[in-house]
Amino acid sequence: MTSQGWVWFIFLLPTLLGIGLFTLYPMLESFRLSFTRGAEERYVGFENYQYVLTSGSFRQAIFNTFYIAFFQLLIVIPSGFIIACLIQSLRRGKNFFKILFYIPNITSMVAAATVFLVVLHPQGLLNYALSLFGIPETIWLANPTSARWSVILLASWHALGFGIIINLANLQAISPDYYEAASIDGASRFKQWLYITIPNMLGSITILVILGWIDGLQRFTEAFMLGGHTGSPVRSLYTLVGFIYERGFGGLEYGVASAASYLLLVLILIFTFINIKFFRMKI
Amino acid sequence: MRSMGSSMRRKWEDAVVGLLLLALGMIMITPFLWMISVGFERTANVNAPFPPRLIPYDFSWFNYSLVFENGLMLKAYWNSAVNAFFSVLLSVSSALLGGYAFSRGRFKGKKILFVLVLATMMIPFETTLIPMFIMFNDLHLIDTRYPIILPSLINAMGILLCKQFFDQLPEGLRESAKIDGAGEFKIFFHIFFPLAGPITATLAILSFQGSWNSFVWPLVVINSQDLKTVPLFLSQFSQESGTPLMGVTMATAAVSIIPVMVVFLIMQKYIIQSIALSGLKGE
């Protein structure tokens, strides 16, 4: 321990200042606000939490958020893993495919959603592609279920590249010795994949599930761009963060919005905890 | 030793996998290519280009020139560039200094502070959203660049990556300088910082992309047209004009992502490495 320990706090000053002003203080303030109501910040106990938890629009927001997050992960995680395995099995062109699949992720969500508004247009790309298989025209953003699936499609398109890169990094970290030993023993490539690759991939799958739920619970931009402030049609694209945004900045109900934001935080912590436990048990 | 037959088979497998990946990859980037192509379709604002095609029937620069006509896009570009410049400056310096302190510093509370920094990654930004808005509003800084730029001081992932980078450098570098009586700042700026080129570049790219694409927070704090960033301008444009003006909208979306695309295509190796690294370090 040097006598000049304080000098390190100068190095840390920007970070500590940032965390103090833009994380710790707002966290405490948000907690306090969640127990108040109105511009005069009158203390109301748990009323806001009670209100949020019993409100129909919050339940709708929870349902939409979970529905979209669940199916998006169900699509992205397995397909990201399989595509990464396919890329890894190539002897040439790995880099080309990495770039190709990563391009959607570079596109900002606002630009991606703008493009999807046109892709989902009745005379857009999606209906045209489906018509080639004889599937009749759908007006994607007119009906609640197909609108949710539109967001799922957009979010999956955007996130797939990230999953592929993470999976590839993990695949490359598996020692080639395992595969060599297995192929000397005469194991087929499929068996090697089943018995060597998959068990070694649980780490990156876990991280993708955790990050995926954290992102999914915070979903907003996609739904906002396709469905506006109220998540049209009939609030089918109204998400948890949409609720916070509408109540906080539309209705200036800071107390209600803060209570909802704490519920979001608790949900994220619970989900992260469950995911870690679940995957630890499997390992 | 591989026999002739199995190496032939391997070649076939590679070809099949390569073609499959190429087909999937083409599907993935079709919306992206279509965006560029619809922008070049002169009549797209009047008639939806149906059936969808990648090569425009009536090629022209008309829509792209319209994007720049009223100067709003250029203004948005300028705003995004200024915000990105200062955000990158703040977040990279704070990460380098902080990462160095956590790597080489000896001071009380180092462990706790490091955990605190990492914990900020778990906290959803929405939980701090409302108090942050109130705070900047009380300071009369809403509708200025400050609320967008200042929170960039927090860069927990950057600190983590920098700490790991500095951890790899030999301790001997410090010892000899210490013997010469150099202070901690001198040691950092004269010895360690000049070696930190690669990590600085990586952090700058990631932070640039984050800043250029950020949407929700600017949406909350910016009202005046003069300060709108590129994603704000695009979202406004696509919600006001949207699919009726398909050609200009797609051209606007394409123009909005040029900077991140260019940076990605030039620096793709760095970017993909750092994405993989940050994902795996998350474990």
Interface residues (C-beta under 8 A of the other chain):
Chain A: M1 T2 Q4 G5 W6 V7 W8 F9 I10 F11 L12 L13 P14 T15 L16 L17 G18 I19 L21 F22 T23 Y25 P26 M27 E29 S30 L33 I83 L86 I87 S89 L90 R91 R92 G93 N95 F97 K98 I99 L100 F101 Y102 I103 P104 I106 T107 S108 M109 V110 A111 A112 A113 T114 V115 F116 L117 V118 V119 H121 Q123 G124 L125 Y128 W157 L160 G161 F162 I165 I166 L168 A169 N170 A173 R189 G203 S204 T206 I207 L208 I210 L211 I214 L217 Q218 F220 T221 M225 G228 V241 I244 Y245 G248 F249 Y254 A257 S258 S261 Y262 L264 L265 I268 L269 T272
Chain B: E13 D14 V17 G18 L20 L21 L24 G25 M28 I29 T30 P31 F32 W34 M35 V38 A48 F50 P51 P52 L90 S93 S94 A95 L97 G98 Y100 A101 G105 R106 F107 K108 K110 L113 L116 V117 T120 M122 I123 P124 F125 E126 T127 T128 L129 I130 P131 M132 F133 I134 M135 L150 P151 S152 L153 I154 N155 I159 G183 E184 F185 F188 Q209 W212 N213 F215 V216 V220 V230 P231 L234 S235 S238 Q239 G242 T243 M246 T249 M250 T252 A253 A254 S256 I257 V260 M261 F264 L265 Q268 K269 I272 I275 A276 L277 G279 L280 G282 E283
